[in-house]
């Protein structure tokens, strides 16, 4: 968990294990369709771990040759993923208004003290505006690693498709997923994930055990989940993944209880 913004209104915070329901609850059928679309498929390239064994490390396809830029909003005190990308020659663009600089330094790092959001004003800048300001090498593909405490929804909603296509690999931590039980939130989230799935396929899912899980109607949802998406033109098999956790997965918080991916997400 990186970017320190709090996107939850305290009036709607969940009690442990109890999902928040608004006026209309999402049906089990809609949730199962949602999970089916996201069920991870095996990429042609094997998954490797980039970054530390705990929080800040992600499983991504071993397909980094030709990636020229890494965009990483949400910095905090962990830069292991970004260091590995920089070591491979990528320009690494980092943004976070909650810190003055990344925890580590590297000649390939370019840091912007801004939050990434849906508009540009004061300490906020849009993803599109950030990309255009950084002028990354467009001759290669890019990689996107995003952990911004709930703002990922607004950022992805406003990211133009032409830039989304540039990201060969997207490693993203989604927050507040227990709100999928609320139909209004579900509709928004379904559109965001649908936008990702237009050109990418989910190839890995890992619950962050810093959050808890909520259950209702036979459906169990971890509040925080890390996803890896892989652009379809890079090679996706028709074989669904069924081993969770992956052998390279590690708990984000070693002192917290283990959370395994509920079978409803992949069976």
C-alpha positions in Angstrom: 0.0 0.0 0.0 1.7 3.1 -1.2 0.0 6.4 -1.9 -1.3 7.7 1.4 -4.6 9.3 0.3 -7.8 8.2 2.1 -10.6 7.8 -0.3 -13.1 6.3 2.1 -15.7 8.5 3.8 -15.6 7.5 7.5 -19.4 7.3 7.5 -19.3 4.3 5.2 -16.4 2.4 6.7 -17.2 -1.3 7.0 -17.2 -3.2 10.2 -14.8 -6.2 10.0 -16.3 -8.9 7.7 -19.5 -6.9 7.1 -20.0 -5.6 3.6 -21.6 -2.2 3.2 -24.9 -2.2 1.2 -26.5 0.9 -0.2 -29.9 1.1 -1.8 -29.4 -1.9 -4.1 -27.2 -5.0 -3.6 -25.3 -6.6 -6.5 -26.7 -10.0 -7.4 -24.7 -13.1 -7.1 -25.2 -13.7 -10.8 -23.7 -10.4 -11.7 -20.7 -10.9 -9.4 -20.0 -14.4 -10.8 -20.1 -13.0 -14.4 -17.7 -10.3 -13.2 -15.3 -12.9 -11.7 -15.5 -15.1 -14.8 -14.4 -12.2 -17.0 -11.4 -11.6 -14.7 -10.5 -15.3 -14.2 -6.7 -15.4 -14.8 -5.4 -17.0 -17.9 -1.9 -18.5 -18.4 0.4 -16.2 -20.5 2.9 -17.8 -23.0 5.7 -16.2 -21.0 6.1 -17.5 -17.4 5.4 -15.2 -14.5 8.4 -13.8 -12.6 8.6 -11.7 -9.4 9.8 -8.1 -9.8 10.4 -6.2 -6.6 10.7 -7.3 -2.9 9.2 -10.5 -1.5 6.6 -8.6 0.5 4.7 -5.4 -0.2 5.8 -3.7 -3.4 6.6 -6.8 -5.4 4.5 -8.0 -8.3 4.2 -11.1 -10.5 4.4 -10.2 -14.1 5.1 -12.0 -17.4 8.8 -12.5 -18.2 8.5 -10.2 -21.2 10.3 -7.0 -20.4 12.6 -6.7 -23.5 11.6 -3.6 -25.5 9.8 -1.9 -22.6 11.2 1.6 -22.5 9.3 3.3 -19.7 7.7 2.5 -16.3 5.0 4.7 -14.9 4.6 4.2 -11.1 2.1 6.5 -9.3 2.2 5.9 -5.6 5.7 6.0 -4.1 5.8 5.7 -0.3 8.9 4.0 1.1 9.2 1.0 -1.2 11.0 1.3 -4.6 12.1 -2.3 -5.3 9.9 -2.8 -8.4 11.0 0.6 -9.8 14.7 -0.2 -9.2 14.4 -3.5 -11.1 12.8 -1.7 -14.0 15.5 1.0 -14.0 18.2 -1.6 -13.9 16.8 -3.0 -17.2 17.2 0.4 -18.8 13.7 1.8 -18.5 13.0 5.4 -17.7 11.0 5.2 -14.5 8.4 8.0 -13.9 7.2 8.2 -10.3 4.5 10.5 -8.8 3.2 11.0 -5.2 2.4 14.3 -3.4 2.6 12.6 0.0 6.4 12.3 -0.1 9.3 14.6 -1.1 11.2 11.9 -3.0 11.4 8.1 -3.5 13.1 6.1 -0.8 15.8 5.0 -3.3 17.6 6.9 -6.0 18.6 5.9 -9.5 19.7 7.9 -12.6 16.7 6.6 -14.5 14.2 7.9 -11.8 12.1 11.0 -12.6 9.9 12.0 -9.7 6.9 14.3 -9.7 5.5 15.6 -6.4 1.9 15.3 -7.5 -1.1 13.0 -7.0 -2.5 11.3 -10.1 -6.2 11.9 -10.4 -9.1 12.8 -12.6 -8.2 16.5 -13.0 -5.2 18.8 -13.0 -5.2 21.4 -10.3 -3.0 22.2 -7.3 -1.3 19.0 -6.2 -3.2 16.8 -8.8 -2.4 16.0 -12.4 -4.2 13.6 -14.8 -2.4 10.5 -16.0 -2.7 11.9 -19.5 -1.1 15.2 -18.5 1.7 13.4 -16.6 2.5 11.2 -19.6 2.6 14.2 -21.9 4.8 16.2 -19.5 7.3 13.3 -19.2 7.6 12.7 -22.9 8.4 8.9 -22.7 10.0 7.1 -25.5 7.1 6.0 -27.7 9.2 3.6 -29.8 8.8 0.9 -27.2 6.1 -0.4 -24.9 5.5 0.8 -21.3 4.7 -0.9 -18.0 2.3 0.5 -15.5 2.6 -0.2 -11.8 -0.1 1.6 -9.8 -0.9 1.6 -6.1 -2.8 4.8 -5.1 -5.3 3.7 -2.4 -8.6 3.8 -4.3 -7.8 6.5 -6.9 -7.1 3.8 -9.5 -10.7 3.8 -10.5 -10.8 7.5 -11.4 -7.4 7.4 -13.1 -8.3 4.4 -15.3 -11.7 5.9 -16.1 -10.0 9.0 -17.5 -7.0 7.4 -19.2 -7.3 7.6 -23.0 -7.3 4.3 -24.8 -4.3 5.3 -26.9 -2.2 5.4 -23.8 -3.7 2.3 -22.3 -2.6 0.4 -25.4 1.0 1.5 -24.8 1.2 -0.5 -21.6 2.3 -4.1 -22.3 2.0 -5.0 -18.6 -0.2 -3.4 -15.9 0.3 -4.4 -12.3 -2.3 -2.7 -10.2 -3.6 -2.9 -6.7 -7.4 -2.3 -6.4 -8.9 -1.2 -3.2 -12.4 -1.1 -1.7 -13.4 -4.2 -3.6 -15.8 -5.2 -0.8 -18.0 -2.4 -2.2 -18.7 -4.6 -5.2 -21.6 -5.8 -3.1 -23.1 -2.3 -3.6 -24.6 -2.2 -7.1 -23.8 1.4 -7.8 -20.1 0.8 -7.1 -20.3 -2.5 -9.0 -21.4 -0.7 -12.1 -18.6 1.7 -12.0 -16.0 -0.9 -11.2 -17.3 -3.2 -13.9 -16.8 -0.5 -16.5 -13.2 0.1 -15.3 -12.3 -3.5 -15.4 -14.1 -3.8 -18.8 -11.9 -1.0 -20.1 -8.8 -2.9 -19.0 -10.1 -6.2 -20.5 -10.7 -4.6 -24.0 -7.0 -5.0 -24.8 -5.5 -6.9 -21.9 -6.1 -10.2 -20.1 -5.8 -10.9 -16.4 -2.9 -13.3 -15.8 -2.5 -13.1 -12.0 -4.5 -12.2 -8.9 -3.1 -11.9 -5.4 -5.1 -10.7 -2.4 -3.2 -8.2 -0.2 -3.5 -9.6 3.4 -3.2 -6.1 4.8 -7.0 -6.0 4.2 -9.7 -8.3 5.4 -12.3 -10.2 3.4 -16.1 -9.9 3.4 -18.6 -12.6 2.5 -22.3 -12.6 1.6 -24.5 -15.0 -0.3 -21.8 -17.5 -0.9 -19.5 -14.8 -2.4 -16.2 -13.9 -0.7 -14.3 -10.7 -1.7 -10.9 -9.6 -0.3 -10.9 -5.8 0.2 -7.5 -5.3 -1.5 -6.3 -7.3 -4.5 -3.3 -7.1 -6.7 -4.0 -7.8 -10.4 -1.6 -8.3 -13.3 -2.9 -7.6 -16.8 -1.0 -8.5 -20.0 -1.7 -7.1 -23.4 -3.4 -9.6 -25.7 -1.0 -9.3 -28.6 1.9 -10.6 -26.4 0.6 -14.2 -26.1 -2.2 -15.5 -23.9 -3.0 -19.2 -23.8 -6.5 -20.6 -23.4 -5.5 -22.3 -20.2 -7.0 -20.9 -17.0 -4.8 -20.6 -13.9 -5.9 -22.7 -11.0 -3.0 -22.6 -8.6 -3.4 -19.9 -5.9 -1.3 -18.7 -4.4 1.4 -18.8 -7.1 4.7 -20.3 -5.8 6.3 -16.8 -6.2 3.6 -15.1 -4.1 4.4 -13.6 -0.7 2.2 -12.1 1.9 2.2 -8.3 1.8 2.2 -8.1 5.6 4.0 -11.1 7.2 2.4 -10.4 10.6 -1.1 -10.5 9.3 -3.3 -13.5 8.7 -2.9 -15.2 5.3 -5.6 -14.5 2.7 -5.9 -17.0 -0.2 -7.8 -16.1 -3.3 -11.4 -17.4 -2.9 -12.3 -20.1 -5.5 -15.3 -18.0 -6.8 -12.7 -15.8 -8.5 -11.3 -18.5 -10.7 -13.5 -21.6 -10.6 
